[in-house]
Amino acid sequence: MATITRTDFANRLRERFGFTTTDANKLVDVVFDEICESLINGEEVKFAGFGTFKILAKSARMGRNPKTGAPAVISARRVVSFRPSAEFRERVADKK
């Protein structure tokens, strides 16, 4: 399975739209920075036809160390959640 990196995105922008390498890299960085800042500020990020990113607050809970089986506290934290749109799910399912 291949991995797509920021550089790959920038290269695709450069090839498709004729951006310079510097401009394509800056564009990718700005888009990802804006997504991160919005999530940090508690905002949902929605892309029509793609999906929604949002922050979920998870409370502390008891868990266990899978290696030893010893009980352990899993601390409260904020995690990023992505929910794909119906259109995105259909496009991915059709490519199987």
N, C-alpha and C positions, 0 to 999 in steps of 0.2 A: 504494500500500500504506500503510495506516495504522500509526501508532506508538502503543503504549500506554505511558503514563508512570506514575510513582508517584502523581501526582495523579489519574489515571484510575482506578487501583486503589482509592484512597481514596474517590473519588466513588461507585464501584460498591458498596463496603462500606456507605457512608452510605445509598445508595438501597435496597439489599437488606435491610440489618439495622437501619437506623434509628440508626446511630452519629452522633454529632455530627461536624462536620468536623474538629475538633481531635482527637477520639478516633480517628477513621478514619486520619488522617495519622500519629498516634503508633503505631497498630497496624501499619501498613505499614512504618514506619521500624524498629520493633522486629523484625519478621519478617526484613527484609533485613539488619539488623545481626546478628541471630543466625546467619543463613546465612553471612555474611562471617566472623564470629568463629570459627565452627566450622571453616570451610575454612582460615583462618589457623592454627588449632591442629592442622591435619592430619587432621581428622575428615571422613568422607564425610557428605553430607547426602542422605538418601533420602526421597522423597515417594511413597508407594504410589499407583500409577496415574498417576504423572507422570514421575518419573525420578530420576536420581542425579547430584549434583554432587560432584566430587572434584578434588584438586590433583594434577597430574602434574609431575614434575621432569624437565626437559629438559636434557641435557648440552650443553656447548659443541660447536659444529661449524663446519665451513667452509661458507660460502655464497658468494654473489656479489651485487654491487650490480646490480640489474636494469637500471638506467639505463646504467651504464658497462661492466658485465661484469667489473669488477675483483673479485678475490677479497676476501672480508671474513669476519672471525670473527663468528659469531652466538653471543653469550654464553649461559652457562647461565642458566636461569630456571625459575620455577614458573608454570604456567598452569592456569586453571580449565577443567575438562572437564565436559560435560553429556552424559549418556547417557539418552535418553528410554526410558520403559518400553514394553513391547509394547502395552499398552492405549492409551497416549498416541499411539504411532505409528499404530495402527489408527484411532483417532478422527480424527487429522489426515488420514490417507489417504482416509477416507470422505467428507471435506468437499470433495474436489477437484471 
